[in-house]
């Protein structure tokens, strides 16, 4: 074979350069797609390296319940429930953040509800009204016990409690728990409970 002519060399050279340019463009495009899919970014100036599995898109969430400013907020991808609560002004005084997972990752369209604490007014235990749970656990004064206090004693219902108060009023007070034996509906077991909970 004879040597290649000058025109043939130019054609081969041009094809080679074109192939190199196409290869470089393909490699660049592959790197860019990989970065978008994995959300990987590197900053040489600060030396920081971050990975964002969400691809960098913001999420829109609804924060409701016991927070200072309930509402709909746009948060950066990868944010946590705690970030959303803080964005809404933080939990209010009655907000119970221990009832929710503050470390959970936010999802687009998610609603976060901060519940209120279950306890009642200050100084009164939850469920105290009508249940007698706020009454002191020590002995109750026989001469001053109310119907509600008597109702907390095992075996004493509202009717029997009313009978005890009526009996006490009719007899000008009671000097001994044993006097309650005269009231209908109070048997030996109830008397034992009364002795444990009442004092003259």
Secondary structure as GFF3:
##gff-version 3
##sequence-region A 1 200
A	DSSP	alpha_helix	6	38	.	.	.	ID=ss1
A	DSSP	beta_strand	40	43	.	.	.	ID=ss2
A	DSSP	beta_strand	48	51	.	.	.	ID=ss3
A	DSSP	beta_strand	59	65	.	.	.	ID=ss4
A	DSSP	beta_strand	71	75	.	.	.	ID=ss5
A	DSSP	alpha_helix	81	87	.	.	.	ID=ss6
A	DSSP	three_ten_helix	97	99	.	.	.	ID=ss7
A	DSSP	beta_strand	111	114	.	.	.	ID=ss8
A	DSSP	beta_strand	140	141	.	.	.	ID=ss9
A	DSSP	alpha_helix	147	151	.	.	.	ID=ss10
A	DSSP	alpha_helix	158	170	.	.	.	ID=ss11
A	DSSP	three_ten_helix	177	182	.	.	.	ID=ss12
A	DSSP	alpha_helix	188	197	.	.	.	ID=ss13
A	DSSP	beta_strand	198	199	.	.	.	ID=ss14
###
